[in-house]
Amino acid sequence: MGMKVRFLGESDPLMLMHGKVYDVTAVENGWYRIVDEDSEENPYEDIPSGYLYPPELFEIVEE
């Protein structure tokens, strides 16, 4: 996909870190799919890796 976003919320070592730039792997129903600190690559091709997060938690740094 190529979009990069910066997390604006509070850090959580198991999820997202404040100020860190993440790659958006997909946009689903307006939410960003991001491989976060806790995510692992999914070995199954039909199940996407990462979790969905609302876009208001991020700022776009690259489209």
mmCIF file of the N, C-alpha and C atoms, coordinates in Angstrom:
data_MODEL
# 
_entry.id   MODEL 
# 
loop_
_atom_site.group_PDB 
_atom_site.id 
_atom_site.type_symbol 
_atom_site.label_atom_id 
_atom_site.label_alt_id 
_atom_site.label_comp_id 
_atom_site.label_asym_id 
_atom_site.label_entity_id 
_atom_site.label_seq_id 
_atom_site.pdbx_PDB_ins_code 
_atom_site.Cartn_x 
_atom_site.Cartn_y 
_atom_site.Cartn_z 
_atom_site.occupancy 
_atom_site.B_iso_or_equiv 
_atom_site.pdbx_formal_charge 
_atom_site.auth_seq_id 
_atom_site.auth_comp_id 
_atom_site.auth_asym_id 
_atom_site.auth_atom_id 
_atom_site.pdbx_PDB_model_num 
ATOM 1   N N  . MET A 1 1  ? 0.830   -1.188  0.000  1.00 0.00 ? 1  MET A N  1 
ATOM 2   C CA . MET A 1 1  ? 0.000   0.000   0.000  1.00 0.00 ? 1  MET A CA 1 
ATOM 3   C C  . MET A 1 1  ? 0.874   1.250   0.000  1.00 0.00 ? 1  MET A C  1 
ATOM 4   N N  . GLY A 1 2  ? 1.873   1.310   0.877  1.00 0.00 ? 2  GLY A N  1 
ATOM 5   C CA . GLY A 1 2  ? 2.830   2.402   0.815  1.00 0.00 ? 2  GLY A CA 1 
ATOM 6   C C  . GLY A 1 2  ? 2.587   3.578   1.740  1.00 0.00 ? 2  GLY A C  1 
ATOM 7   N N  . MET A 1 3  ? 1.443   3.668   2.409  1.00 0.00 ? 3  MET A N  1 
ATOM 8   C CA . MET A 1 3  ? 1.193   4.798   3.299  1.00 0.00 ? 3  MET A CA 1 
ATOM 9   C C  . MET A 1 3  ? 1.903   4.585   4.631  1.00 0.00 ? 3  MET A C  1 
ATOM 10  N N  . LYS A 1 4  ? 2.482   5.683   5.160  1.00 0.00 ? 4  LYS A N  1 
ATOM 11  C CA . LYS A 1 4  ? 3.124   5.648   6.473  1.00 0.00 ? 4  LYS A CA 1 
ATOM 12  C C  . LYS A 1 4  ? 2.411   6.641   7.380  1.00 0.00 ? 4  LYS A C  1 
ATOM 13  N N  . VAL A 1 5  ? 2.193   6.228   8.637  1.00 0.00 ? 5  VAL A N  1 
ATOM 14  C CA . VAL A 1 5  ? 1.500   7.076   9.601  1.00 0.00 ? 5  VAL A CA 1 
ATOM 15  C C  . VAL A 1 5  ? 2.280   7.106   10.912 1.00 0.00 ? 5  VAL A C  1 
ATOM 16  N N  . ARG A 1 6  ? 2.138   8.221   11.650 1.00 0.00 ? 6  ARG A N  1 
ATOM 17  C CA . ARG A 1 6  ? 2.778   8.366   12.960 1.00 0.00 ? 6  ARG A CA 1 
ATOM 18  C C  . ARG A 1 6  ? 1.707   8.259   14.037 1.00 0.00 ? 6  ARG A C  1 
ATOM 19  N N  . PHE A 1 7  ? 1.963   7.412   15.045 1.00 0.00 ? 7  PHE A N  1 
ATOM 20  C CA . PHE A 1 7  ? 1.015   7.212   16.136 1.00 0.00 ? 7  PHE A CA 1 
ATOM 21  C C  . PHE A 1 7  ? 1.067   8.404   17.080 1.00 0.00 ? 7  PHE A C  1 
ATOM 22  N N  . LEU A 1 8  ? -0.102  8.973   17.396 1.00 0.00 ? 8  LEU A N  1 
ATOM 23  C CA . LEU A 1 8  ? -0.195  10.164  18.232 1.00 0.00 ? 8  LEU A CA 1 
ATOM 24  C C  . LEU A 1 8  ? -0.640  9.870   19.657 1.00 0.00 ? 8  LEU A C  1 
ATOM 25  N N  . GLY A 1 9  ? -1.083  8.660   19.934 1.00 0.00 ? 9  GLY A N  1 
ATOM 26  C CA . GLY A 1 9  ? -1.584  8.313   21.262 1.00 0.00 ? 9  GLY A CA 1 
ATOM 27  C C  . GLY A 1 9  ? -0.463  7.998   22.239 1.00 0.00 ? 9  GLY A C  1 
ATOM 28  N N  . GLU A 1 10 ? -0.862  7.530   23.414 1.00 0.00 ? 10 GLU A N  1 
ATOM 29  C CA . GLU A 1 10 ? 0.107   7.160   24.441 1.00 0.00 ? 10 GLU A CA 1 
ATOM 30  C C  . GLU A 1 10 ? 0.731   5.811   24.116 1.00 0.00 ? 10 GLU A C  1 
ATOM 31  N N  . SER A 1 11 ? 2.008   5.673   24.454 1.00 0.00 ? 11 SER A N  1 
ATOM 32  C CA . SER A 1 11 ? 2.738   4.430   24.189 1.00 0.00 ? 11 SER A CA 1 
ATOM 33  C C  . SER A 1 11 ? 2.195   3.271   25.000 1.00 0.00 ? 11 SER A C  1 
ATOM 34  N N  . ASP A 1 12 ? 2.188   2.120   24.368 1.00 0.00 ? 12 ASP A N  1 
ATOM 35  C CA . ASP A 1 12 ? 1.890   0.855   25.027 1.00 0.00 ? 12 ASP A CA 1 
ATOM 36  C C  . ASP A 1 12 ? 2.859   -0.150  24.419 1.00 0.00 ? 12 ASP A C  1 
ATOM 37  N N  . PRO A 1 13 ? 3.825   -0.637  25.207 1.00 0.00 ? 13 PRO A N  1 
ATOM 38  C CA . PRO A 1 13 ? 4.863   -1.508  24.648 1.00 0.00 ? 13 PRO A CA 1 
ATOM 39  C C  . PRO A 1 13 ? 4.335   -2.752  23.938 1.00 0.00 ? 13 PRO A C  1 
ATOM 40  N N  . LEU A 1 14 ? 3.109   -3.150  24.240 1.00 0.00 ? 14 LEU A N  1 
ATOM 41  C CA . LEU A 1 14 ? 2.543   -4.324  23.575 1.00 0.00 ? 14 LEU A CA 1 
ATOM 42  C C  . LEU A 1 14 ? 1.757   -3.968  22.327 1.00 0.00 ? 14 LEU A C  1 
ATOM 43  N N  . MET A 1 15 ? 1.539   -2.681  22.102 1.00 0.00 ? 15 MET A N  1 
ATOM 44  C CA . MET A 1 15 ? 0.745   -2.284  20.945 1.00 0.00 ? 15 MET A CA 1 
ATOM 45  C C  . MET A 1 15 ? 1.498   -1.270  20.095 1.00 0.00 ? 15 MET A C  1 
ATOM 46  N N  . LEU A 1 16 ? 1.296   0.007   20.372 1.00 0.00 ? 16 LEU A N  1 
ATOM 47  C CA . LEU A 1 16 ? 1.878   1.070   19.561 1.00 0.00 ? 16 LEU A CA 1 
ATOM 48  C C  . LEU A 1 16 ? 2.704   2.009   20.432 1.00 0.00 ? 16 LEU A C  1 
ATOM 49  N N  . MET A 1 17 ? 3.729   2.610   19.824 1.00 0.00 ? 17 MET A N  1 
ATOM 50  C CA . MET A 1 17 ? 4.612   3.522   20.540 1.00 0.00 ? 17 MET A CA 1 
ATOM 51  C C  . MET A 1 17 ? 4.392   4.951   20.037 1.00 0.00 ? 17 MET A C  1 
ATOM 52  N N  . HIS A 1 18 ? 4.206   5.882   20.977 1.00 0.00 ? 18 HIS A N  1 
ATOM 53  C CA . HIS A 1 18 ? 3.975   7.290   20.636 1.00 0.00 ? 18 HIS A CA 1 
ATOM 54  C C  . HIS A 1 18 ? 5.106   7.814   19.746 1.00 0.00 ? 18 HIS A C  1 
ATOM 55  N N  . GLY A 1 19 ? 4.723   8.448   18.653 1.00 0.00 ? 19 GLY A N  1 
ATOM 56  C CA . GLY A 1 19 ? 5.686   9.062   17.751 1.00 0.00 ? 19 GLY A CA 1 
ATOM 57  C C  . GLY A 1 19 ? 6.313   8.128   16.734 1.00 0.00 ? 19 GLY A C  1 
ATOM 58  N N  . LYS A 1 20 ? 6.103   6.838   16.878 1.00 0.00 ? 20 LYS A N  1 
ATOM 59  C CA . LYS A 1 20 ? 6.694   5.887   15.932 1.00 0.00 ? 20 LYS A CA 1 
ATOM 60  C C  . LYS A 1 20 ? 5.917   5.893   14.624 1.00 0.00 ? 20 LYS A C  1 
ATOM 61  N N  . VAL A 1 21 ? 6.639   5.745   13.530 1.00 0.00 ? 21 VAL A N  1 
ATOM 62  C CA . VAL A 1 21 ? 6.029   5.682   12.208 1.00 0.00 ? 21 VAL A CA 1 
ATOM 63  C C  . VAL A 1 21 ? 5.789   4.216   11.852 1.00 0.00 ? 21 VAL A C  1 
ATOM 64  N N  . TYR A 1 22 ? 4.566   3.942   11.409 1.00 0.00 ? 22 TYR A N  1 
ATOM 65  C CA . TYR A 1 22 ? 4.160   2.580   11.050 1.00 0.00 ? 22 TYR A CA 1 
ATOM 66  C C  . TYR A 1 22 ? 3.724   2.542   9.590  1.00 0.00 ? 22 TYR A C  1 
ATOM 67  N N  . ASP A 1 23 ? 3.927   1.398   8.962  1.00 0.00 ? 23 ASP A N  1 
ATOM 68  C CA . ASP A 1 23 ? 3.422   1.163   7.614  1.00 0.00 ? 23 ASP A CA 1 
ATOM 69  C C  . ASP A 1 23 ? 1.976   0.697   7.702  1.00 0.00 ? 23 ASP A C  1 
ATOM 70  N N  . VAL A 1 24 ? 1.118   1.292   6.894  1.00 0.00 ? 24 VAL A N  1 
ATOM 71  C CA . VAL A 1 24 ? -0.273  0.843   6.785  1.00 0.00 ? 24 VAL A CA 1 
ATOM 72  C C  . VAL A 1 24 ? -0.301  -0.219  5.694  1.00 0.00 ? 24 VAL A C  1 
ATOM 73  N N  . THR A 1 25 ? -0.701  -1.425  6.063  1.00 0.00 ? 25 THR A N  1 
ATOM 74  C CA . THR A 1 25 ? -0.712  -2.513  5.086  1.00 0.00 ? 25 THR A CA 1 
ATOM 75  C C  . THR A 1 25 ? -2.020  -2.579  4.305  1.00 0.00 ? 25 THR A C  1 
ATOM 76  N N  . ALA A 1 26 ? -3.090  -1.962  4.851  1.00 0.00 ? 26 ALA A N  1 
ATOM 77  C CA . ALA A 1 26 ? -4.387  -1.923  4.175  1.00 0.00 ? 26 ALA A CA 1 
ATOM 78  C C  . ALA A 1 26 ? -5.275  -0.914  4.895  1.00 0.00 ? 26 ALA A C  1 
ATOM 79  N N  . VAL A 1 27 ? -6.296  -0.442  4.204  1.00 0.00 ? 27 VAL A N  1 
ATOM 80  C CA . VAL A 1 27 ? -7.347  0.368   4.816  1.00 0.00 ? 27 VAL A CA 1 
ATOM 81  C C  . VAL A 1 27 ? -8.634  -0.416  4.646  1.00 0.00 ? 27 VAL A C  1 
ATOM 82  N N  . GLU A 1 28 ? -9.277  -0.729  5.774  1.00 0.00 ? 28 GLU A N  1 
ATOM 83  C CA . GLU A 1 28 ? -10.491 -1.540  5.757  1.00 0.00 ? 28 GLU A CA 1 
ATOM 84  C C  . GLU A 1 28 ? -11.598 -0.792  6.474  1.00 0.00 ? 28 GLU A C  1 
ATOM 85  N N  . ASN A 1 29 ? -12.645 -0.444  5.732  1.00 0.00 ? 29 ASN A N  1 
ATOM 86  C CA . ASN A 1 29 ? -13.765 0.330   6.273  1.00 0.00 ? 29 ASN A CA 1 
ATOM 87  C C  . ASN A 1 29 ? -13.281 1.597   6.960  1.00 0.00 ? 29 ASN A C  1 
ATOM 88  N N  . GLY A 1 30 ? -12.246 2.230   6.395  1.00 0.00 ? 30 GLY A N  1 
ATOM 89  C CA . GLY A 1 30 ? -11.717 3.480   6.919  1.00 0.00 ? 30 GLY A CA 1 
ATOM 90  C C  . GLY A 1 30 ? -10.683 3.323   8.024  1.00 0.00 ? 30 GLY A C  1 
ATOM 91  N N  . TRP A 1 31 ? -10.483 2.122   8.524  1.00 0.00 ? 31 TRP A N  1 
ATOM 92  C CA . TRP A 1 31 ? -9.499  1.881   9.597  1.00 0.00 ? 31 TRP A CA 1 
ATOM 93  C C  . TRP A 1 31 ? -8.197  1.388   8.984  1.00 0.00 ? 31 TRP A C  1 
ATOM 94  N N  . TYR A 1 32 ? -7.076  1.685   9.661  1.00 0.00 ? 32 TYR A N  1 
ATOM 95  C CA . TYR A 1 32 ? -5.753  1.298   9.181  1.00 0.00 ? 32 TYR A CA 1 
ATOM 96  C C  . TYR A 1 32 ? -5.349  -0.067  9.733  1.00 0.00 ? 32 TYR A C  1 
ATOM 97  N N  . ARG A 1 33 ? -4.911  -0.943  8.848  1.00 0.00 ? 33 ARG A N  1 
ATOM 98  C CA . ARG A 1 33 ? -4.333  -2.215  9.299  1.00 0.00 ? 33 ARG A CA 1 
ATOM 99  C C  . ARG A 1 33 ? -2.830  -2.000  9.443  1.00 0.00 ? 33 ARG A C  1 
ATOM 100 N N  . ILE A 1 34 ? -2.342  -2.236  10.675 1.00 0.00 ? 34 ILE A N  1 
ATOM 101 C CA . ILE A 1 34 ? -0.945  -1.976  11.016 1.00 0.00 ? 34 ILE A CA 1 
ATOM 102 C C  . ILE A 1 34 ? -0.383  -3.186  11.740 1.00 0.00 ? 34 ILE A C  1 
ATOM 103 N N  . VAL A 1 35 ? 0.833   -3.558  11.375 1.00 0.00 ? 35 VAL A N  1 
ATOM 104 C CA . VAL A 1 35 ? 1.561   -4.586  12.118 1.00 0.00 ? 35 VAL A CA 1 
ATOM 105 C C  . VAL A 1 35 ? 2.229   -3.850  13.273 1.00 0.00 ? 35 VAL A C  1 
ATOM 106 N N  . ASP A 1 36 ? 1.685   -4.050  14.492 1.00 0.00 ? 36 ASP A N  1 
ATOM 107 C CA . ASP A 1 36 ? 2.160   -3.303  15.661 1.00 0.00 ? 36 ASP A CA 1 
ATOM 108 C C  . ASP A 1 36 ? 3.241   -4.067  16.411 1.00 0.00 ? 36 ASP A C  1 
ATOM 109 N N  . GLU A 1 37 ? 3.581   -3.593  17.615 1.00 0.00 ? 37 GLU A N  1 
ATOM 110 C CA . GLU A 1 37 ? 4.664   -4.181  18.406 1.00 0.00 ? 37 GLU A CA 1 
ATOM 111 C C  . GLU A 1 37 ? 4.374   -5.629  18.804 1.00 0.00 ? 37 GLU A C  1 
ATOM 112 N N  . ASP A 1 38 ? 3.100   -5.986  18.907 1.00 0.00 ? 38 ASP A N  1 
ATOM 113 C CA . ASP A 1 38 ? 2.703   -7.319  19.360 1.00 0.00 ? 38 ASP A CA 1 
ATOM 114 C C  . ASP A 1 38 ? 2.413   -8.276  18.201 1.00 0.00 ? 38 ASP A C  1 
ATOM 115 N N  . SER A 1 39 ? 2.246   -7.734  17.009 1.00 0.00 ? 39 SER A N  1 
ATOM 116 C CA . SER A 1 39 ? 1.865   -8.556  15.858 1.00 0.00 ? 39 SER A CA 1 
ATOM 117 C C  . SER A 1 39 ? 3.014   -9.434  15.398 1.00 0.00 ? 39 SER A C  1 
ATOM 118 N N  . GLU A 1 40 ? 2.641   -10.568 14.872 1.00 0.00 ? 40 GLU A N  1 
ATOM 119 C CA . GLU A 1 40 ? 3.596   -11.460 14.230 1.00 0.00 ? 40 GLU A CA 1 
ATOM 120 C C  . GLU A 1 40 ? 3.119   -11.677 12.808 1.00 0.00 ? 40 GLU A C  1 
ATOM 121 N N  . GLU A 1 41 ? 4.043   -11.973 11.931 1.00 0.00 ? 41 GLU A N  1 
ATOM 122 C CA . GLU A 1 41 ? 3.651   -12.280 10.568 1.00 0.00 ? 41 GLU A CA 1 
ATOM 123 C C  . GLU A 1 41 ? 2.780   -13.529 10.578 1.00 0.00 ? 41 GLU A C  1 
ATOM 124 N N  . ASN A 1 42 ? 1.659   -13.449 9.876  1.00 0.00 ? 42 ASN A N  1 
ATOM 125 C CA . ASN A 1 42 ? 0.729   -14.561 9.834  1.00 0.00 ? 42 ASN A CA 1 
ATOM 126 C C  . ASN A 1 42 ? 1.163   -15.548 8.755  1.00 0.00 ? 42 ASN A C  1 
ATOM 127 N N  . PRO A 1 43 ? 1.336   -16.814 9.097  1.00 0.00 ? 43 PRO A N  1 
ATOM 128 C CA . PRO A 1 43 ? 1.772   -17.793 8.090  1.00 0.00 ? 43 PRO A CA 1 
ATOM 129 C C  . PRO A 1 43 ? 0.678   -18.171 7.091  1.00 0.00 ? 43 PRO A C  1 
ATOM 130 N N  . TYR A 1 44 ? -0.555  -17.766 7.356  1.00 0.00 ? 44 TYR A N  1 
ATOM 131 C CA . TYR A 1 44 ? -1.669  -18.112 6.477  1.00 0.00 ? 44 TYR A CA 1 
ATOM 132 C C  . TYR A 1 44 ? -1.966  -16.952 5.550  1.00 0.00 ? 44 TYR A C  1 
ATOM 133 N N  . GLU A 1 45 ? -1.897  -17.187 4.248  1.00 0.00 ? 45 GLU A N  1 
ATOM 134 C CA . GLU A 1 45 ? -2.062  -16.123 3.268  1.00 0.00 ? 45 GLU A CA 1 
ATOM 135 C C  . GLU A 1 45 ? -3.450  -15.498 3.293  1.00 0.00 ? 45 GLU A C  1 
ATOM 136 N N  . ASP A 1 46 ? -4.464  -16.245 3.693  1.00 0.00 ? 46 ASP A N  1 
ATOM 137 C CA . ASP A 1 46 ? -5.833  -15.734 3.641  1.00 0.00 ? 46 ASP A CA 1 
ATOM 138 C C  . ASP A 1 46 ? -6.213  -14.927 4.887  1.00 0.00 ? 46 ASP A C  1 
ATOM 139 N N  . ILE A 1 47 ? -5.328  -14.858 5.885  1.00 0.00 ? 47 ILE A N  1 
ATOM 140 C CA . ILE A 1 47 ? -5.599  -14.078 7.095  1.00 0.00 ? 47 ILE A CA 1 
ATOM 141 C C  . ILE A 1 47 ? -4.561  -12.966 7.176  1.00 0.00 ? 47 ILE A C  1 
ATOM 142 N N  . PRO A 1 48 ? -4.982  -11.693 7.119  1.00 0.00 ? 48 PRO A N  1 
ATOM 143 C CA . PRO A 1 48 ? -4.000  -10.601 7.123  1.00 0.00 ? 48 PRO A CA 1 
ATOM 144 C C  . PRO A 1 48 ? -3.312  -10.440 8.479  1.00 0.00 ? 48 PRO A C  1 
ATOM 145 N N  . SER A 1 49 ? -2.040  -10.031 8.439  1.00 0.00 ? 49 SER A N  1 
ATOM 146 C CA . SER A 1 49 ? -1.282  -9.749  9.655  1.00 0.00 ? 49 SER A CA 1 
ATOM 147 C C  . SER A 1 49 ? -1.667  -8.379  10.188 1.00 0.00 ? 49 SER A C  1 
ATOM 148 N N  . GLY A 1 50 ? -1.435  -8.168  11.473 1.00 0.00 ? 50 GLY A N  1 
ATOM 149 C CA . GLY A 1 50 ? -1.663  -6.863  12.081 1.00 0.00 ? 50 GLY A CA 1 
ATOM 150 C C  . GLY A 1 50 ? -3.060  -6.712  12.643 1.00 0.00 ? 50 GLY A C  1 
ATOM 151 N N  . TYR A 1 51 ? -3.328  -5.480  13.103 1.00 0.00 ? 51 TYR A N  1 
ATOM 152 C CA . TYR A 1 51 ? -4.610  -5.147  13.721 1.00 0.00 ? 51 TYR A CA 1 
ATOM 153 C C  . TYR A 1 51 ? -5.163  -3.881  13.078 1.00 0.00 ? 51 TYR A C  1 
ATOM 154 N N  . LEU A 1 52 ? -6.465  -3.668  13.238 1.00 0.00 ? 52 LEU A N  1 
ATOM 155 C CA . LEU A 1 52 ? -7.105  -2.464  12.714 1.00 0.00 ? 52 LEU A CA 1 
ATOM 156 C C  . LEU A 1 52 ? -7.155  -1.386  13.791 1.00 0.00 ? 52 LEU A C  1 
ATOM 157 N N  . TYR A 1 53 ? -6.827  -0.145  13.379 1.00 0.00 ? 53 TYR A N  1 
ATOM 158 C CA . TYR A 1 53 ? -6.843  1.003   14.283 1.00 0.00 ? 53 TYR A CA 1 
ATOM 159 C C  . TYR A 1 53 ? -7.569  2.158   13.606 1.00 0.00 ? 53 TYR A C  1 
ATOM 160 N N  . PRO A 1 54 ? -8.292  2.986   14.390 1.00 0.00 ? 54 PRO A N  1 
ATOM 161 C CA . PRO A 1 54 ? -8.982  4.133   13.802 1.00 0.00 ? 54 PRO A CA 1 
ATOM 162 C C  . PRO A 1 54 ? -7.977  5.194   13.353 1.00 0.00 ? 54 PRO A C  1 
ATOM 163 N N  . PRO A 1 55 ? -8.241  5.845   12.226 1.00 0.00 ? 55 PRO A N  1 
ATOM 164 C CA . PRO A 1 55 ? -7.282  6.794   11.664 1.00 0.00 ? 55 PRO A CA 1 
ATOM 165 C C  . PRO A 1 55 ? -7.039  8.032   12.528 1.00 0.00 ? 55 PRO A C  1 
ATOM 166 N N  . GLU A 1 56 ? -7.970  8.371   13.418 1.00 0.00 ? 56 GLU A N  1 
ATOM 167 C CA . GLU A 1 56 ? -7.777  9.570   14.240 1.00 0.00 ? 56 GLU A CA 1 
ATOM 168 C C  . GLU A 1 56 ? -6.634  9.434   15.249 1.00 0.00 ? 56 GLU A C  1 
ATOM 169 N N  . LEU A 1 57 ? -6.095  8.225   15.405 1.00 0.00 ? 57 LEU A N  1 
ATOM 170 C CA . LEU A 1 57 ? -4.952  8.015   16.304 1.00 0.00 ? 57 LEU A CA 1 
ATOM 171 C C  . LEU A 1 57 ? -3.613  8.303   15.621 1.00 0.00 ? 57 LEU A C  1 
ATOM 172 N N  . PHE A 1 58 ? -3.650  8.684   14.339 1.00 0.00 ? 58 PHE A N  1 
ATOM 173 C CA . PHE A 1 58 ? -2.426  8.818   13.551 1.00 0.00 ? 58 PHE A CA 1 
ATOM 174 C C  . PHE A 1 58 ? -2.429  10.102  12.737 1.00 0.00 ? 58 PHE A C  1 
ATOM 175 N N  . GLU A 1 59 ? -1.215  10.499  12.314 1.00 0.00 ? 59 GLU A N  1 
ATOM 176 C CA . GLU A 1 59 ? -1.082  11.518  11.279 1.00 0.00 ? 59 GLU A CA 1 
ATOM 177 C C  . GLU A 1 59 ? -0.353  10.870  10.111 1.00 0.00 ? 59 GLU A C  1 
ATOM 178 N N  . ILE A 1 60 ? -0.761  11.214  8.914  1.00 0.00 ? 60 ILE A N  1 
ATOM 179 C CA . ILE A 1 60 ? -0.131  10.659  7.721  1.00 0.00 ? 60 ILE A CA 1 
ATOM 180 C C  . ILE A 1 60 ? 1.193   11.379  7.505  1.00 0.00 ? 60 ILE A C  1 
ATOM 181 N N  . VAL A 1 61 ? 2.261   10.609  7.332  1.00 0.00 ? 61 VAL A N  1 
ATOM 182 C CA . VAL A 1 61 ? 3.569   11.202  7.062  1.00 0.00 ? 61 VAL A CA 1 
ATOM 183 C C  . VAL A 1 61 ? 4.022   10.934  5.628  1.00 0.00 ? 61 VAL A C  1 
ATOM 184 N N  . GLU A 1 62 ? 3.411   9.954   4.974  1.00 0.00 ? 62 GLU A N  1 
ATOM 185 C CA . GLU A 1 62 ? 3.727   9.651   3.579  1.00 0.00 ? 62 GLU A CA 1 
ATOM 186 C C  . GLU A 1 62 ? 2.564   8.884   2.967  1.00 0.00 ? 62 GLU A C  1 
ATOM 187 N N  . GLU A 1 63 ? 2.137   9.344   1.781  1.00 0.00 ? 63 GLU A N  1 
ATOM 188 C CA . GLU A 1 63 ? 1.043   8.637   1.097  1.00 0.00 ? 63 GLU A CA 1 
ATOM 189 C C  . GLU A 1 63 ? 1.565   7.863   -0.074 1.00 0.00 ? 63 GLU A C  1 
# 
